[in-house]
Amino acid sequence: MIIEIVLSGFLFLFIIITLIVSEAFGYKVISDLDSDTKLQEINNNPKKFKIGNMLAFIEHGSIIALALMLFLAFNSYSIILAVIWTISRITEGLIDFYNTKNYWGLLNIARQYKGTSGAEKKSLSDLACRTLKTKNSTFAFAQILFSIGTLSYSILFVSSGVVPEFIGWFGIVASILYGLGNGIILVKPNKAMKIFRVGLLILIFEIILGGWLLFSTII
């Protein structure tokens, strides 16, 4: 059980680090809908685009691994909550895989875009814009599943006392707000960039939780 707890803490922090690094390579979880700028950016540095996407794939796989590690570590406290977060977060990871695979298609669109003009160029730009919009809405849906999973193990933490109570309550509040925020994004996608800022709260929660899981059993 100790190994699973330590690995869970490591994966929480690893996922955050991977997301930050992938963003440095141009992969943003919520994309700007300026498709012309995005296609030009990809053409200017396609290798950077590929690396960012590969890092995103690693992050998605880590989400699935985290769900399984948390299940192994804490299912004895509540099998129902453990099943809920495992299904929610594994489904989230699989949706993210599919979403990033589609986003990768911008590489081919960008290559065609570079050598065209006029109506054809506009058509490719519109296609890229639809891809970006779909990416944002699909990500928002996946994050609702993330919120359900986070809420489930936060409730378990509060009810079991297996982690400090304030961490569990922090997770409950953060996951509810984050889930509501992503629900609004699905209804009003044009507000995605503003509403997604609520994700800072869930980010802080995961850093605290990941750090506690990783170091509490070691110290």
N, C-alpha and C positions, 0 to 999 in steps of 0.2 A: 504493500500500500504506500509506503514511504517513497518508493521509486516512482510510482504513478503520480504522486502529489508533486514531487520535484520536477518530473517531466512536464506536468501540466503547467507549472509556473514558468518553466523555460519556454514552453510553446506560446504562452500568452505574450511574453516579452519578444520572442523571436518573430511572431506575426507582426507586432507593432514595428519592429526594426525593419522587417522586410517591406512593409508598406511604405515606410519613410524612404527607404533606398529606392524602391520602384518608382516613387513619385519624383525622386531626383532624376530618374531616367525618363520622365515624361508620362508615366502611367498614373492618371488621376482617377480615383474611384468615382467622383462626380466630374464629368467632362464638360468643358466649355463647348457651347454649340456652334462656335465659329468654325465651320467645317473647312473653309478655304485656308485659314491659318493652320489648322491641324494637318491638312494634307501637305501643305508646304513644309511644315515642321518635320513630318515623316520623311519627305523626299530629301530634306537637308541632311538628315542623319537616320537612315533606316536601321542601322545597327543599334542605335540608342533605343529606338522603338521596340526592337526585338528583345533586347535585354530587359527593358521595363516590363514587357509582357511575360517573359520567362520568370521573372521575380514574382509577378502576380500569380502565375501558376503554382509556384512553390508555396506562396502564402495560402492559396486555396487548399492545397493538400495538407498544409499544417493545421488548418481549421478542422478538417476531418479527423486528423490525428489527435487534436486537442479534445474534441468531443468524446472520442474513445477513451483517452486517458482519464478524463473527468469521470466518465462512467465507471471505469475500473476502480478509481480512487474512492468514489463517494456513493455508489449505487446502494450500498448496504444501509444508508440512512433513509433513503426513500426511492424505491425502485420505480415508482410512477414518475416522479420528477426527473429521475435519471433518464428514463426512456424518452420523456418529452424533450429534454435538451439534446439528447443524442440524435433523435430523428430530426429535430429542427436545425441543428448546426451542421449535420452531415448533408441535409438537403440544401442548406445555404451554400456549403462548399461546392456541391455538384452544380448548382445554378451558376455560381461564380465561374466555374470552369467553362461552362457553356457560353456564358456571357463574354468572357475573355477570348474564347475561340472565335466568336463572331467579330469581336473588336479587332482581332488580328487581321481580319479581312480588309481593314483600311489600308494595309500595306499594298495590296494589289490595286485598290482604287487609286491610291496615291501615285502609283507608277503610271496608270492610264491617264490620270489627271495632268501629269507633267507634260505630256506630249499632245494635249488637245487644246481647243479654244472654242469660243462661241457657245452654241447650244449644248454641244456634247460636254464641254467643261462644266456648264451649269448643271447638267443632268448628273454628272459625277459628284459635284458638290452637294446636291440635294440628297443623293444616295448616302453620302458620308454623314450628312446631318441626321438622316433617319437612323443610321447606325448608332450615332452618338446619343440620340434621344432614347432609343431602345436600350442602350447600355445603361443609361441613367435610371430608367424606370424599372428595368430588371434588377439592377443593383438595389434600388429602394425596396423592392419586394423581398429580395434575399435578406436585407437588413431587418425587415419585420420578423423573419424567422430567427435571425440573430437575436433580436430583442426578446422573443419568446424563450429561446434557449437560455439567455442571460438571466431573465427573470426567474426561470425555473431553478437554476442552481443558486441564485441569490436567495430565493425563498428557503431552499434547503440549508444554506449557510446560517440563516437567521434561526430557523427552527431547530437545527441540530447543535449549534454552537461550535461547529468544527473549525470555523475561522472567527476572528473577532467580529462581534455583532455589528459594529458600525460599517464594516466592509460589506456585509450582506445587505444592510439597509441602503447603503450608497448604491449598490448594484440594482436594487429594486427600483429606486427613484430614477436612476440613470437609464435603465432599460425601458421603463414606461415612457419617459420623455422622448427617448430615441425612437421607440416604436411609433409613437404618435407623430413625430417629425417626419419619419419616412412614409407614414400613411398620407400626410399632407402632400409630400412630394409626388406620390402616385396620382393624387387628384389635381395638383397644381405644379406640374413639372418645371414651369418657368421660375419657381421660387426655390429650386433645388439648392443652388449655391448658398442662399441665405439660411435656409432651414437646416442644412446639413451641419452648420456650426454647432448645433446641439450635440454633435458627435464628440466634441471636446470633453464633455462630461463622462461619456462612456470610455473614452480613451484614458482619462485619469483613473477611472475605476479599474480598468484592466491592468494598468501599470502597478497600482497598489496591490491588487489581488495577485497578479503574477509574481511580484516581488515577495509578497508574504508566503505564497506557496513554495517558491523556490528556496527561500532562505530560512524560513521558520523551522524546518526540519533539519537543516544543516547546522544552525547555530546552537 
